[in-house]
């Protein structure tokens, strides 16, 4: 059995129900809106975050309609944020496929993203739990704050790892944290369990983002982006930050500042990427990723059903072993 099958096994039936709800939520009688939503549905991935909602719910109770609506709300919010991010980043690819704004335009993308955000809030309300509505609303705030923090970092002249982790805690990690928390809340877990579930999700999310950042140092047709794509957008991630803080190389730091100010050429970025790889940036980021993986594994309750423990362990390992 491969890892994805092992991850899905304890919630296989529930995941089928969720997929049906997700399909139904992204429909419209309006021709243009319906067309764009159909394209977004076609691009939907492995549903890793809804699976985390359901696995966490099973750790603490019995899945119910609130669990499904919470998972749907978070997945719609996540999908909407990706549509908006592609507009902000002027990206024409998303995981190897054309982005919505590349096929349609920025106006359509923003409006469709807004429609999905509204639908997300509708499903948060359908959980019937104020705590889940608050959780989704807070996540929306954090995702926006993370984007703004990242934009603010682009203009800075220091290379702070702390600032990097602040950004990913408010972006990728916040989404995983909300997923695991909402699963626990949906089945009536006590506050201590909800907080522990949230920490589990956060550790998974940080490891997930570090893996994404490592991808940026290697050509990847599967991801649909060239090496150094983040740097083309002025972003310096963990491998580069480590090398910059370890080196006394002023010329390398000047190149990094040019990258942040969007003044570096593709040739300069390519040379910078190679230097970061040669000086141990990838190895350092990989060590950090495994540290967060180990922290996540330590938070899986020892008392959990064996199939759930296996699924969550496979989930955590999949995050760091995936190739896209």
C-alpha positions in Angstrom: 0.0 0.0 0.0 1.5 3.4 -1.0 1.5 6.3 1.4 -1.5 8.1 -0.1 -3.7 5.0 0.2 -2.4 4.5 3.8 -3.2 8.1 4.7 -6.7 7.9 3.2 -7.6 4.5 4.6 -9.3 5.5 8.0 -11.4 8.2 6.2 -11.9 6.7 2.8 -15.7 6.7 2.9 -15.9 10.1 4.4 -13.5 11.5 1.8 -15.9 10.4 -0.9 -18.7 12.2 0.8 -16.5 15.3 1.1 -15.5 15.2 -2.6 -19.2 15.2 -3.5 -19.8 18.2 -1.3 -16.8 20.0 -2.7 -18.0 19.4 -6.3 -21.5 20.7 -5.4 -20.1 23.8 -3.7 -18.3 24.9 -6.8 -21.2 25.2 -9.2 -23.1 28.1 -10.7 -25.8 28.7 -13.3 -23.9 31.7 -14.5 -22.0 30.6 -17.6 -18.7 32.3 -17.0 -18.6 31.7 -13.2 -19.6 28.0 -13.8 -16.8 27.6 -16.4 -14.1 29.0 -14.1 -15.3 27.0 -11.1 -15.3 23.8 -13.3 -11.7 24.6 -14.2 -10.8 25.0 -10.5 -12.5 21.7 -9.6 -10.5 19.9 -12.4 -7.3 21.2 -10.9 -8.1 20.2 -7.3 -5.4 18.1 -5.7 -5.1 15.3 -3.2 -7.3 17.1 -0.6 -4.5 16.8 2.0 -6.0 19.5 4.3 -9.5 18.1 4.3 -8.0 14.7 5.0 -6.1 16.2 8.0 -9.4 17.7 9.3 -11.1 14.2 9.1 -8.1 12.3 10.6 -7.9 14.7 13.5 -11.7 14.5 14.1 -11.4 10.7 14.3 -8.6 11.1 16.9 -11.1 12.8 19.3 -14.5 11.6 18.3 -17.0 10.7 15.6 -17.1 12.6 12.3 -20.4 14.5 11.7 -21.8 17.2 9.4 -19.9 19.9 11.2 -16.6 18.1 10.3 -17.6 18.0 6.6 -18.6 21.7 6.5 -15.5 22.7 8.4 -13.3 20.8 6.0 -15.1 22.3 3.0 -14.9 25.8 4.4 -11.1 25.6 4.9 -10.5 24.0 1.5 -12.5 26.7 -0.2 -10.7 29.4 1.7 -7.4 27.8 0.7 -8.4 27.5 -2.9 -9.6 31.1 -3.0 -6.3 32.3 -1.5 -4.3 30.5 -4.2 -6.4 32.1 -7.0 -5.7 35.5 -5.4 -2.0 34.7 -4.8 -1.5 34.0 -8.5 -2.9 37.4 -9.3 -0.7 39.1 -6.7 2.4 37.2 -7.9 1.5 37.5 -11.6 2.0 33.7 -11.9 0.8 31.9 -15.0 1.3 28.4 -13.5 0.1 26.6 -10.4 1.5 23.1 -9.8 2.3 22.6 -13.4 -1.1 23.8 -14.7 -2.2 27.1 -16.1 -3.4 29.5 -13.3 -6.9 30.9 -13.5 -5.6 34.4 -14.3 -3.5 33.0 -17.1 -6.6 31.5 -18.8 -9.1 34.2 -18.0 -7.8 37.5 -16.5 -7.1 39.2 -13.2 -10.6 40.7 -12.8 -12.3 37.3 -13.3 -9.7 35.7 -10.9 -10.3 38.2 -8.1 -14.1 38.0 -8.4 -14.1 34.2 -8.5 -11.8 34.1 -5.5 -14.2 36.4 -3.7 -17.1 34.1 -4.5 -15.2 31.1 -3.1 -14.4 33.1 0.1 -18.1 33.9 0.6 -19.0 30.2 0.0 -16.3 29.3 2.5 -18.0 31.5 5.2 -21.4 30.0 4.3 -20.1 26.5 5.1 -18.4 27.7 8.3 -21.8 29.0 9.4 -23.4 25.6 8.5 -21.2 23.9 11.0 -23.4 25.4 13.7 -20.4 26.1 15.8 -19.3 29.7 16.6 -15.8 28.4 17.4 -15.4 27.1 13.8 -16.7 30.3 12.3 -14.1 32.2 14.4 -11.4 29.8 13.4 -12.1 30.2 9.7 -12.3 34.0 10.0 -9.0 34.1 11.9 -7.4 32.0 9.3 -8.4 34.4 6.6 -6.8 37.3 8.6 -3.6 35.3 9.1 -3.3 34.4 5.5 -3.6 38.0 4.5 -1.2 39.1 7.2 1.3 36.5 6.0 1.2 37.9 2.5 1.7 41.5 3.7 4.6 40.4 6.0 6.2 38.7 3.0 5.8 41.8 0.9 7.4 43.8 3.7 10.3 41.5 4.0 11.2 42.0 0.3 12.4 45.6 1.0 14.5 44.7 4.1 18.3 44.6 4.2 18.6 41.9 6.9 18.3 38.2 6.3 16.3 37.1 9.4 15.2 33.4 9.7 12.8 34.6 12.4 11.0 36.8 9.9 10.9 33.8 7.5 9.3 31.6 10.1 6.8 34.4 11.0 5.6 34.4 7.4 5.2 30.7 7.0 3.5 30.4 10.4 0.9 32.9 9.1 0.6 31.3 5.7 1.1 27.6 5.0 1.4 26.5 8.7 -1.7 28.5 9.7 -3.8 26.5 7.2 -2.6 23.1 8.5 -3.1 24.3 12.0 -6.6 25.4 11.3 -7.3 22.1 9.6 -6.3 20.0 12.6 -7.9 22.3 15.1 -11.2 22.4 13.2 -11.3 18.6 13.1 -11.0 18.5 16.9 -13.5 21.3 17.5 -16.1 19.7 15.1 -16.3 16.6 17.4 -16.3 18.4 20.7 -12.7 17.9 21.8 -11.7 19.7 25.0 -9.6 22.9 24.7 -6.3 21.1 25.6 -6.9 18.6 22.8 -7.7 21.3 20.4 -4.5 23.2 21.2 -2.4 20.0 20.8 -4.1 19.2 17.5 -3.3 22.7 16.3 0.3 22.4 17.2 0.5 19.1 15.3 -0.9 20.9 12.2 1.5 23.8 12.6 4.5 21.5 12.7 3.3 19.7 9.6 2.7 23.0 7.9 6.2 24.4 8.6 7.8 21.1 7.3 5.5 21.3 4.2 6.6 24.9 3.4 10.3 24.1 3.9 9.9 21.3 1.4 8.3 23.7 -1.1 11.2 26.1 -0.6 13.7 23.4 -1.3 11.9 22.6 -4.6 12.7 26.1 -5.8 16.4 25.1 -6.1 15.8 22.4 -8.6 14.2 22.3 -12.1 10.7 20.8 -11.8 8.4 20.2 -14.8 5.9 18.7 -12.3 5.7 22.0 -10.4 5.7 24.0 -13.6 8.2 26.5 -12.5 11.9 27.1 -13.2 14.7 27.0 -10.6 14.8 30.3 -8.6 11.1 31.1 -9.3 10.7 32.5 -5.8 13.7 34.7 -6.3 12.2 36.1 -9.5 9.5 37.4 -7.2 12.0 38.8 -4.7 11.6 36.1 -2.1 14.6 34.7 -0.2 13.7 31.4 1.7 15.4 29.3 4.3 18.3 27.8 2.2 19.4 31.2 1.1 18.9 32.8 4.5 21.2 30.2 6.1 24.0 30.8 3.7 23.7 34.5 3.8 23.9 34.5 7.6 26.9 32.1 7.6 29.0 33.9 5.0 31.0 37.0 5.0 30.7 37.3 1.3 29.6 40.9 0.6 29.1 40.3 -3.1 26.7 37.4 -2.3 24.7 39.7 0.0 24.6 42.4 -2.6 23.2 39.9 -5.1 20.6 38.9 -2.4 19.6 42.6 -2.0 19.3 42.9 -5.8 17.0 39.8 -5.8 14.8 41.4 -3.1 14.5 44.6 -5.0 13.7 42.7 -8.3 16.8 44.1 -10.0 18.7 40.8 -10.4 19.1 39.2 -13.8 18.2 35.5 -14.4 21.9 34.8 -14.8 22.6 36.4 -11.3 19.8 34.4 -9.8 21.1 31.1 -11.4 24.6 31.8 -10.0 23.1 32.7 -6.6 21.1 29.4 -6.5 24.2 27.4 -7.3 26.2 29.1 -4.5 23.5 28.5 -2.0 23.5 24.8 -3.0 27.3 24.6 -2.8 27.5 26.2 0.6 25.1 23.8 2.4 21.8 25.7 2.2 19.8 22.7 1.0 21.3 20.4 3.7 20.5 22.9 6.4 16.9 23.4 5.2 16.5 19.6 5.0 17.7 19.2 8.6 15.2 21.9 9.8 12.4 20.1 7.9 13.2 16.9 9.6 13.2 18.6 13.0 9.7 19.8 12.4 8.7 16.4 11.1 9.9 14.8 14.4 8.1 17.4 16.5 4.9 16.6 14.6 5.3 12.8 15.1 5.8 13.4 18.8 2.4 15.0 19.0 0.5 12.1 17.5 -1.3 10.6 20.6 0.1 7.3 21.7 -3.4 6.2 22.7 -4.7 6.7 19.1 -6.2 3.8 17.1 -3.4 2.0 15.3 -4.8 2.8 11.8 -5.0 6.5 12.7 -1.5 6.5 14.0 -0.2 4.8 10.8 -2.2 7.2 8.7 -0.9 10.3 10.5 2.7 9.0 10.5 2.3 8.4 6.7 0.8 11.9 6.3 3.8 13.5 8.1 6.3 11.5 6.1 4.5 12.2 2.8 4.9 15.9 3.4 8.7 15.7 3.3 9.0 12.9 0.8 6.7 14.2 -1.9 8.0 15.3 -5.3 5.5 18.1 -6.0 
